[in-house]
Structures are given as C-alpha cells and as structure tokens.
Amino acid sequence: MIRLGGCLCLPLILTSRLLLLAPHTPASIAAANLNRIGSPFTSSSLSAAAVGTAVMRAPPVAKKVNHVMELFGDVRVDDYYWLRDDSRANPEVLSYLKEENDYVDYVMSGTKKFEDELYAEIRGRIKEDDISAPVRRGQYYYYERTLKGKEYVQHCRRLIPGAGAPASVHDIMATGPDALEHVILDENIKAQEHGYYSIGSFKVSPNNKLVAYAEDTKGDEIYTVYVIDAETGVTVGKPLTSVTSYVEWAGDEALVYITMDEILRPDKVWLHTLGSDQSSDRCLYHEKDDMFSVDLQASESKKYLFVASESKNTRFVFYLDILKQDQGLVALTPRINGTDTSVSHRGNHFFVLRRTEELYNSELLVCPLDDPSKTTVLLPHRESVKIQDIKLFEEHLVVYERENGLPKAIVYRLLPISESIERLGDGRAIAFIDPAYSLDPEESQFSSTILRFSYSSMRTPPSVYDYDMDTGVSVLKKIETVLGGFNSSNYVTERKWATASDGTQIPISIFYHKNLVKLDGSDPLLLYGYGSYEVCIDPSFKASRLSLVDRGFIYVIAHIRGGGEMGRQWYENGKLLKKKNTFTDFIACAEYLIANNYCSKEKLCINGRSAGGLLIGAVLNMRPDLFKAAVAGVPFVDVLTTMLDPTIPLTTSEWEEWGDPRKEDFYFYMKSYSPVDNIRPQKYPDILVTAGLNDPRVLYSEPAKFVAKLRTTKTDDNLLLFKCELGAGHFSKSGRFEKLQEDAFTYAFILKALDMIPVPGS
C-alpha cells in the first residue's frame, strides 16, 4: 500500500504541484548588460564599437501590459499577466517563449561542446541494454527491458518453469528455451509518432491474459487507457479517453478508473466492463467538494479495491468487493475533518492506518470485515516514530516507519489468517549500512514469505532485495550497473545537523568524493531542497550526479520543514502560516555549510524543482548574497496570484497546504514570501529557470513572469536564462536519454557560473 503524495511513492497524478540541476566571458557579460535593451520579442544587437570587439545580442524583453489586482485595500500590478495562455496557442506568447529559448542557446553556445561531452560522459555510465528485477505474478516473471540506443522500455514476461513450487529468495529467472521472452509492449514503437510519450500505469489482469496501460502523449497528464491481449498485443475494445493514470482490474473482465473535472481534479470513479462503450460506464463515486480528490488502489490480497477521497488534512475510504461489484462502493472509514485513513486487507480483517491532529504520527488499527467500527490498536501513536505505510502478506505484516529522519522497515509475524488479531508480537527491524539512505517498498507476492524492497544511498546505486521474512536472509536481486569505473568506496556520505533560527535541528545529507575535496571552504557545492507536501527527499543515488562530484563538488540535501522526513509535525511546521520556516531552514543549512568549511558563498549553488522552485525563488529574494548560482526547475513562484484563482488546476485542493488568500491573514503572509511579488532592485546570482509548456501543475507562465520581472528589476549583470520545453510538461522530456540531456545542460550552467569549464586544449 503506497499512499498518494506520501514519502514512499510519488505517483504521477495531478494532486499537488510536485514532486524533483561556466565561465563568464566578456561576451556573456556584455549580453547580460543588455537586459534592458531591445523591443519586445526581438533580440537587439549592438555594434562592435558599443561592446568593444564583439557584436552582442540582448536577452528578450517581454512587453509590459498593466494588469491591476486589488484585495484588502492592497494593490498589486502584474505587468506580465498576459503571458498566461491556457490554450498554449497564442502566437505572441509562443514567440516570446521561443525568443527565450533562442537566447539560452546563444548564451550557452560557447559551452555547447563541453555540454555535449558532459552528456556523453553521463550517458556513458549507463548500461543501455539491461532489464529490471523480474517480478513474479502467477506463472510469469514480468520485467522491463531497455535496449542500446533506445529511449524507452519494453514490457516483457517469461513463463516460469514449474511455477507451482514455493517462491524462494534464491529463485532466479530462467532464460533457457523453456522460458522464452515475450515482449508485451514496446514503448519505443509507440513513441515514434509522438514528441512526448509516457506510460503512467501498466496493469496485468489477474488471469495474466490482458494488460491495461495508461498513455500520455503531451505531458499534460491526461491519459488514454488501452487494453491489449498480453500474447498478441491486439487491442481489446475501445480505449478509455481523458482519464487519469489511476486504473485497476476488478476481476478479469472489468476495470475501475478515475476521471478529472475541468480544473483537472480527480473527482469521479468509474466501473468499465470490457467490450462496452465508455459512455455506458457506471459512476461509482463523485466527489463534489473541490478541496478533495479521489484515488484508487488494489489490496495486496487483490480481493478489494479501495477508493479514497482526500484533501491535505482529511482522507476517508470506500471499498469495492471484487466478487460483489453490483453492491458498488461501501463506506469503510468515516469522513471526519482532520482524520486521515488508509486501508489494507488480509483474511477476515481490514488494517487501518489512522492519523488525527492528536495522533499526528499515526496509529495502526485492525477491524473485522463485517464490523469496521470494532477496532483494535495494534501499534499506538508514538511521539518520535511516524508510521509511514504498511504492507500485508498472508503470514506477515511489514510496517514502514520514520525515526530521526530515516526510514525503517519492521517485520511482524501474524497469527493464521482465519484467527482474530488482538496484538502484535515483537518485530524484526531490517538493518541498513549507510548513515543516510533511501528505502522504498516494491511489488511483493501476497501469498509468499518474501518482502521485496529497493535500497540506495547517495553512494549506493539502486539495489533491489528479496528478504525472507521467516529467516531474515536478504538476497540482492538487482543493483543498477554504473559504468565508467565507478567504485562506491571512493565516496563518502554524511548526516549532519544545522541549527535553524528558532533552534530547531535540521538534518542534512552530504555526499562527496573522498580524494577530491579539501573541506577547507574552497570546494564547490550544490545544495538541493524541496520542503513541501510532507514529501521526504531521502538521499538516494543518481548516476548523473557523479559528473559534478567527480569534479570536486560536494552534493547536499537539506531536509527542511514542510517535508516529512522528521514526522508529521515537521510538515505542519513548514506549511500555511509557518511556511517561511522552509526558507529560513534552507538558509540556515547554507550558512552551516559555509561555517563548517564545506564551501564558501562564492562556491555555493542551489537547486530545487516545482515547490522546491518556490523555495529557490524565495531564498533568492531573501538572501541573494549567499549564493553563486541557482537553478529553479518548473518553479511555483507566482503563489499569491495562482492561489487566488480557483480556475487554475490544484488551487482549490491546495488551500490546506498554502492557505486561502481570500482570507486577509493568508493573503498578506503569502504576499510576504511569494517570489514574483518580492523581486526588488538588488544583485542576484546567476540563475537558470526552466518550464514545460504543457505543465498542468505549475503553469509555464509562472516562471516566465518571474524571469521577465527579474530582468527589469535586478541590478547585476549576472546570467538569467529561461528555458521552456515546448513539447513537455512538469516532468520535462520523456525519453531516458533526453532526461540526461537536461542534466548535462543544468550541470554545464552551474560549471559555467563557477568558471569551471576547462579551456579547449588545456
């Protein structure tokens, strides 16, 4: 059971503004000096006499159109409000975005060769032809295969010889003539007709004969669901259009799926019988409160589907009995403001994870199927330990917890499935070796004694383990291959604590090459932060990051308030009228790193995406002197204007996250930190801002306005670049190598800002 928006999994469903990187030449300085020159949508040039020996090109200058907004006697003027075009088709707007992209290419043209070399280096670490750890489902192993030179995966399976034998952690997928590989779906073929291609879910029917998959070809996270024959690939029936990627099998002949309203809020749950037309589908539930969204998941036992309706503070659950679909949804947990529940199933019991304002780190309950109100506490609320999630098996319960900022997994043996459950015995904690790490549950078989999980740290590549819950034996099933001479023993990970302005201790995770850093304040450093939605940014591995660390960088994650790393209160103390704690925590981490000789102001770079881009925008306004360069990816920077507009996707559902600025206290508090509203005449560091034209989570116009206003306000000559992907959404381009190109470009920008790009021939 992986909860939407929780720390263990971030599904690509539109319910939050989520979920996650050179030397100045005389020419680039001159170009930066021209940031107030030129007519709208044109890049002006100066004569050689005007700039010495070079003919320079000015950055685009967006025209100003006076747009006045007034509330509570406060007047705001947004000269760039016109940049918002919900149709994404306005020629004037598209022309301006193209001008920005052309300017990026112009400024970075001198480092393009290095960027290409960086891309080749990053790509060279990847084993391009590989397979994922096979997942056992019935008589098949399912896995994904990547091919050399191909952007996308193939979805494959192999028949298991002697599939009736009990599963073991020592099982290995056979590859001989009795277990021929079958390619169910090749995304590379599907993607040929599209500039963007993403499969949001891939669900195999219980009898293994059919597959339902959700396809997005624009990046707007509006999906089409197709059903195909697993053997032949032939399409079964007509596709389901304009849906989310939430789709589950209800037996072998029906699907349950979710659609969205006009502001892209998941609001309706539908039951579809294969072979029927979508127009005749039965609506199981309609959530009319625009503060709530619905989600969907299958129980580990596959006997129930759970439909939940949730806001940021409240969550309640219905169930659908697969064998009694005519009964429709049955209410399981009540709708109580401030109470958050999620449910699993085993035998004659439902297991309920419940959080309230008093029990903020959650408690685990069990109740009989026929009387959900009769609950027994299995794990009580604890002040220092947050129950994050659970996974059920026929004989075991696995509880995922967080303590002292780190994830844990505790395994409990359960009584026989037919017996009532009054208490839990002693649990066994799974041990991990790194001081800071990431732990994620993977798909496991409900009927087995094997728990599968994924583990990594900043120096340990993603590693899939099968854990025997009876014996405690772990077997490594797959570790991501990192080419190019990578040796984890060359790298160091540390967990340190910075002191916030109010005395709170903020955990930070640190990663560097032990032979390349001096730790005397002279090392370059990239500091990453997020700090919203109770999301945990645990320190995990990313191979492309080595291209910085192997050049002497220190990479650091600040686990600031607003995230969920330290429990529910950590989140509560970084939202609503306490949101500024997120920003001051990040600044405190930066100051700690400088004070302890990890870097200096002249070598400190920062990075954040989405709500993390809000973080970057806010701290740039607050302490621009503290940073050398900043990267804000798809940043949520026009907070006040967006949250005042309920027609924008996510606004209504996020009033419980940021506050409702139609109320005076929230209005003025949000205005005090909203990045667009707090740009002022001062010096800013080098800045790179990115956006996706089709992004439904953060409208491209937010970063566009941020950059346009910065250009006409800031007093420095430093770089300010705005790159908008015109064929992508919130998660940038879809191909695996295309994503590496984004990393290479971001790293080239950072290295350019630090004057670390080598001179050709040196």
C-alpha positions, 0 to 999 in steps of 0.5 A: 500500500503506497499512499498518494503524495506520501514519502514512499511513492510519488505517483504521477497524478495531478494532486499537488504541484510536485514532486524533483540541476561556466565561465563568464566571458566578456561576451556573456557579460556584455549580453547580460548588460543588455537586459534592458535593451531591445523591443519586445520579442526581438533580440537587439544587437549592438555594434562592435564599437558599443561592446568593444570587439564583439557584436552582442545580442540582448536577452528578450524583453517581454512587453509590459501590459498593466494588469491591476489586482486589488484585495484588502485595500492592497494593490498589486500590478502584474505587468506580465499577466498576459503571458498566461495562455491556457490554450498554449496557442497564442502566437505572441506568447509562443514567440516570446517563449521561443525568443527565450529559448533562442537566447539560452542557446546563444548564451550557452553556445560557447559551452555547447561542446563541453555540454555535449561531452558532459552528456556523453560522459553521463550517458556513458555510465549507463548500461543501455541494454539491461532489464529490471528485477523480474517480478513474479505474478502467477506463472510469469516473471514480468520485467522491463527491458531497455535496449542500446540506443533506445529511449524507452522500455519494453514490457516483457514476461517469461513463463516460469518453469514449474511455477507451482513450487514455493517462491524462494529468495534464491529463485532466479529467472530462467532464460533457457528455451523453456522460458522464452521472452515475450515482449508485451509492449514496446514503448519505443514503437509507440513513441515514434509518432509522438514528441512526448510519450509516457506510460503512467500505469501498466496493469496485468489482469489477474488471469495474466491474459490482458494488460491495461496501460495508461498513455500520455502523449503531451505531458499534460497528464491526461491519459488514454487507457488501452487494453491489449491481449498480453500474447498478441498485443491486439487491442481489446475494445475501445480505449478509455479517453481523458482519464487519469493514470489511476486504473485497476482490474476488478476481476478479469473482465472489468476495470475501475478508473478515475476521471478529472473535472475541468480544473483537472481534479480527480473527482469521479470513479468509474466501473468499465466492463470490457467490450462496452462503450465508455459512455455506458460506464457506471459512476461509482463515486463523485466527489463534489467538494473541490478541496478533495480528490479521489484515488484508487488502489488494489489490496495486496490480497487483490480481493478489494479495491479501495477508493479514497477521497482526500484533501491535505488534512482529511482522507476517508475510504470506500471499498469495492468487493471484487466478487460483489461489484453490483453492491458498488462502493461501501463506506469503510472509514468515516469522513471526519475533518482532520482524520486521515485513513488508509486501508489494507486487507488480509483474511477476515480483517481490514488494517487501518492506518489512522492519523488525527491532529492528536495522533499526528504520527499515526496509529495502526488499527485492525477491524473485522470485515463485517464490523469496521467500527470494532477496532483494535490498536495494534501499534499506538501513536508514538511521539518520535516514530511516524508510521509511514505505510504498511504492507500485508502478506498472508503470514506477515505484516511489514510496517514502514516507519520514520525515526530521526529522519530515516526510514525503517522497515519492521517485520511482524509475524501474524497469527493464521489468517482465519484467527482474530488479531488482538496484538502484535508480537515483537518485530524484526527491524531490517538493518541498513549500512549507510548513515543516510539512505533511501528505502522504498517498498516494491511489488511483493507476492501476497501469498509468499514469505518474501518482502521485496524492497529497493535500497540506495544511498547517495553512494549506493546505486539502486539495489533491489532485495528479496528478504525472507521474512521467516529467516531474515536472509536478504538476497540482492536481486538487482543493483543498477550497473554504473559504468565508467569505473565507478567504485562506491568506496571512493565516496563518502556520505554524511548526516549532519545537523544545522541549527535553524533560527528558532533552534530547531535541528535540521538534518542534512545529507552530504555526499562527496568524493573522498580524494577530491575535496579539501573541506577547507571552504574552497570546494564547490557545492550544490545544495538541493531542497524541496520542503513541501507536501510532507514529501521526504527527499531521502538521499538516494543515488543518481548516476548523473550526479557523479559528473559534478562530484567527480569534479570536486563538488560536494552534493547536499540535501537539506531536509527542511520543514514542510517535508516529512522526513522528521514526522508529521509535525515537521510538515505542519511546521513548514506549511500555511502560516509557518511556511517561511520556516522552509526558507529560513531552514534552507538558509540556515543549512547554507550558512552551516555549510559555509561555517563548517568549511564545506564551501564558501558563498562564492562556491555555493549553488542551489537547486530545487524543482516545482515547490522546491522552485518556490523555495529557490525563488524565495531564498533568492529574494531573501538572501541573494548574497549567499549564493553563486548560482541557482537553478529553479526547475518548473518553479511555483513562484507566482503563489499569491496570484495562482492561489487566488484563482480557483480556475487554475488546476490544484488551487482549490485542493491546495488551500490546506497546504498554502492557505486561502488568500481570500482570507486577509491573514493568508493573503498578506503572509503569502504576499510576504514570501511569494517570489514574483511579488518580492523581486526588488532592485538588488544583485542576484546570482546567476540563475537558470529557470526552466518550464514545460509548456504543457505543465498542468501543475505549475503553469509555464507562465509562472516562471516566465513572469518571474524571469521577465520581472527579474530582468527589469528589476535586478541590478547585476549583470549576472546570467538569467536564462529561461528555458521552456520545453515546448513539447513537455510538461512538469516532468520535462522530456520523456525519453531516458536519454533526453532526461540526461540531456537536461542534466548535462545542460543544468550541470554545464550552467552551474560549471559555467557560473563557477568558471569551471569549464576547462579551456579547449586544449588545456 
